[in-house]
Amino acid sequence: MHPAWSAAEYDRSLLRAALAEGDRRWDAEAHLLQVEAPYNPIHTHIKGGPAHPTRNSLHYALLLLERGADGDAARAHSVILEIARLQDRSATSDTYGIWGYYAEEPASQMAPADWNWADFLGIHLILIHARHGEDLPGPVLREVRESLRHAAASIIRRNVHLTYTNVAAMGTFVTLAAGRILEDEAVSAYGKDRMVRLAEAIDTTGSFTEFNSPSYWGVVLQTLTLIREHVRDEDVLAVNERLHDRLWEHFLARWHPPTRQLSGPMARCYSNDVGAPPHLVKATGGLVSAPADAPAASPLLEGVHACVDYRMPDWARPRLLALEGEHEHRERFAGAPSPETGTTWLDGITTLGSVNHQDTWLQRRPLFGHWLRPDGGTGHVHVHLVKDDGAEDFDFASGVISTVQSGPHVAWLTGFACPAGDRHHHLDMIEPGGRFRARSLRLVVDAIGAPPVPQPVAFTDGVVLDLGTARLGFRLAGGSFGGRTPTARLIPREDGVRIEVVLFESGTPTELDWETVGEAYAAGTLSLVRVTEGADEDRATGAAPELVADEDRAELRWTTPRGNRLTLRGGRSVVSREAHAALHSATLDGAAPPSPRLSRTRLAP
């Protein structure tokens, strides 16, 4: 623990900030919070305007009970009763046991409903019952228990696939705790069995399918902590302790102490700066903390962390504080039929990580890293596939990217899949024969925090960006899109520099049909190396890569500046994701790259 940090004062600050926001948004007539609904392209038809959120409102009710000021209990009780009224309690309904995002839109009217709301609201109901149940009036307590009963039934009916790591963990806790609260042996038995099955699912590779996800790592950490606090079954707690240690081992494998950031790759990510989220601040006893004047990302939602007793294992502290020498970490995340393996390089200045094969949904970070800037700040490198549909740029989910990495050097190949999503990886599919609008399709490398460049410039032989303490080297080896060769350019940004590989570009939005495009791919190399005395640009680019076409695949060959021979193969045409995975292969110095387990210790009993 940091000597100047106080857990009690930190919890009070979380509650103050959260309740200040909640109090401002209170709508007494609706007995709920009122917010300006943010734009959300999936699940809800409500894209803006005033709306009354169910999850945030129940969260507010919990925090009101925590504060306990005059009038807080009555207000919290009114929220709980309204939330109970809004739950779908018809056992014959497709959306049984869940809520809509907003009071204005029942779950049955969403497109589609979000079944995770049974898990998220279920956790809040459990905390209300555990921390304040004895003080609730009889009718309110009955509704808490009844809402929890229906939520647990929904979770059991759904029986989510256990590779959906964060939701699998949340539902396990909700059913374990609900079974105990409701004295329902069937629900308890399901929770215990699911805990074992979750451990067995992780045991298949030793790691997490929803790998290295900053936000969802925090969700799983919260869930495992709540199991420790609110579940009494000794067999469950033994498995939980092993899962908790494995979760920290997974986090620390890509934690970069010099930048205090998580490196890539990431299965799901909402922000390129991990920051200092409350679960990490509390678990580390303030060793990871934000500047005193740093605004909270979402004060209301962060308030719940005041109700959770996070703890970091003692063995983790040294790895949190200091890098154990420069090294490369490899880890298998998922097994057959399409194994996913991550590679991450970490040294005293830079860190760069990649996954061997992944789609390009906006939450992915298939090739991502950081460097420590000369001013002590942190810069990051983010590779993503961008579509301009004529109205705006957004990450295009129909892409695929493959990599092979050795040290701080990566060979990459990108292409497109169909059927596949537009903005979301499966909710807004572009089907075979379907047409879509685009003004451009570009592979983008954002170097945020890089020194500015004066103006846009095209390049053909590669480019090296001088980052002060590090160099970013990039080469485009070639490719094809509809018979045209991709081009590369350097673009100034207000917050850094952008490298773009332009696969398609038109003056106006154009209707594209994958069936008529033909070849659609590009390949190249990327390096992020620390500056050392006497180093030159060749350390950041190396020899020119070679790209050859062979039947339905492209093959990229490159000898890195360190002398390692990388070979990467992947599809050249627009085919299904499964076909792309089958066409993908790679070698490192003539052999398949290692794909080791994070741990061989078994989690399941």
Residue, then its C-alpha position, 0 to 999 in steps of 0.5 A: m500500500h502507498p503510505a499516503w493512501s487511505a482506503a476509507e477516504y478513497d471510498r468516501s471520495l468515490l461515493r461523494a462523486a457518484l452521488a453528486e452525479g446521481d443527485r443531479r440526474w434524479d427525476a422524482e416523478a419517474h423514480l429514476l435517474q434521467v440522462e441524455a441517452p448516448y448514441n449506441p449503434i446496437h441493442t437500443h432504438i434510443k439514440g439520443g434525447p432524455a431517457h431513464p436508465t435502469r442499471n444506473s438508477l439501481h446503482y444509484a439506489l445502492l449508493l443512496l443506502e450507503r450514504g444514509a442521509d435524510g431522505d436517501a432511504a425513501r428515494a432508494h426504496s422508490v427506485i427499487l420498486e420502479i426497477a422491479r416494475l420494469q423487469d420482464r417477469s413473464a416466464t414465457s417471454d423471450t426476454y424473461g428476467i431482464w430489463g431494457y436499457y431505459a424505462e422508455e424501451p422494454a427489453s422486448q422492444m430492443a434490437p436485440a435485448d441485452w441479456n447481460w442486464a440480468d447479470f449487471l442488475g443482479i449484482h446490484l440487487i445482491l449488494i443491496h440485500a447483503r449490505h442493507g437488507e435488514d433495514l429495508p421495509g418488507p415490501v421493498l425487500r420482497e421486491v429485491r428478492e423477487s427481482l433477483r429470483h427472476a434475474a437468476a432464472s434468466i441467467i440459468r435459462r441463457n446458460v451463456h457460453l463460458t468463453y464469454t469470460n466477464v459475463a460467465a463470471m458475473g452470472t456465476f456469482v449471481t446464481l451462487a449468491a441468489g441461491r444462498i439468499l433465496e435458499d434455493e438449492a437448485v440455483s445454488a447447485y447451478g452456481k456451484d456447477r458453473m464455477v467448476r465449468l468456468a474453471e474447466a473452460i479456462d483450463t483448456t488453454g490456461s488463459f482467458t478467451e476474452f483476453n487482456s481486456p482492461s475493462y472486463w478484467g476489472v469486471v472479472l476481478q470485481t466478481l471474484t472479489l464478491i464471491r470471496e466476500h458473499v459466498r460461503d461454500e468452501d469448495v467454491l472459495a478454493v476454486n475462486e482463490r485459484l482463479h483470482d491468482r490466475l487473473w492477476e498473473h494474466f494481467l501482469a504478463r502484459w503490464h508495463p511498469p515504465t509506462r504504467q500501461l497494459s500492452g497489447p494485444m487485447a480482445r476488448c478495449y474501450s480506452n487506449d489509456v488504462g488510467a487508474p480505475p478504482h478496482l486497480v487503485k483499491a487492489t494495489g493500495g494506491l500504488v496505481s493512482a490517478p492525479a488528484d485533479a483527474p476527472a472520473a470516467s463515469p463517477l456514478l458507475e464507479g461508486v459501486h467500487a466503494c462496496v468491494d474489498y479488492r485485494m492484490p496477491d502479495w506475490a504480485r507487488p514486485r511485478l507491478l512496480a518493476l519490469e523483470g528485465e526486457h523480455e518477450h511473453r507469449e501466451r495461448f488464449a484460445g485453442a482449436p479450431s483457430p488457436e489465438t496466441g499473443t506475443t508481447w515485447l517489453d523493455g525499459i522504454t517500449t512495449l508492443g503486442s500482437v495476436n496471431h489472427q483477429d477481426t477488426w471490430l473497434q474493441r479489438r487491439p490486434l497490434f498495440g503498444h506504448w512507449l515512454r516519452p522523453d517528458g515522462g508521459t506515455g505514447h501509444v501505437h494503435v493499428h486498426l482498420v478504418k472505413d469512411d462511409g461518407a459521413e464519418d470514420f469508424d473502425f470497420a468490423s469486416g476486416v481481419i488482421s494476421t501477425v507474426q512477431s519476434g521481439p519488437h518487430v511484427a510482420w502483418l497482413t490484413g484483408f476482409a471477410c464476408p459475411a461479417g459485421d460493419r460496425h459490430h462484429h456480428l450484429d450488423m452483418i454484410e452478407p454475400g451479395g450485399r452492397f455497402r457504402a464506402r468512401s475509403l478503406r484504410l489500415v491506420v497506425d495511430a502514433i499518439g504522442a509522437p512529435p508532429v509532422p508538418q504536412p501529409v506526405a506519401f511514401t513508398d520505401g517505408v518510414v521511420l518516426d523519431l519518438g525521442t526515446a524510441r523509433l517507430g518503423f513501418r513498411l508497406a510490402g504491397g497488396s491489392f484491392g480491386g486490381r489497384t495497389p495500396t498506397a501509404r501516406l503520413i498524416p499529421r494529427e493534433d495529438g500525434v501522427r497517423i500512418e495510413v495504408v489506403l486500400f480503397e479511396s473515392g471522391t464520393p461514397t461508392e457502393l461496393d460489392w465484395e463479390t466483384v472486388g476480387e483481391a483485397y489485402a495488404a501486408g507489411t512490417l512494423s517495429l517499435v524499438r527503443v533508442t540506444e547509443g549509436a543506433d540507426e534507422d535500420r534497427a526500426t525497419g530492417a531489410a525490405p520485406e518480400l511479398v509473393a502470391d501463391e494461389d489463394r494466399a499471399e506470403l510475406r517474408w521478412t528478416t527482422p533487424r535482429g536477424n529473425r526470419l518471419t513468414l506470414r501467410g493469409g488469404r488474398s480474397v474476401v472469404s469467410r472468417e473461417a476460411h481466413a483462419a484456415l488460410h492463416s499460418a506463420t513461421l519464426d526462424g523456419a518453425a511454428p511460433p511457440s504457443p505456450r500456456l500461461s500456466r499448467t496448474r489446474l484450476a478446476p478441482 
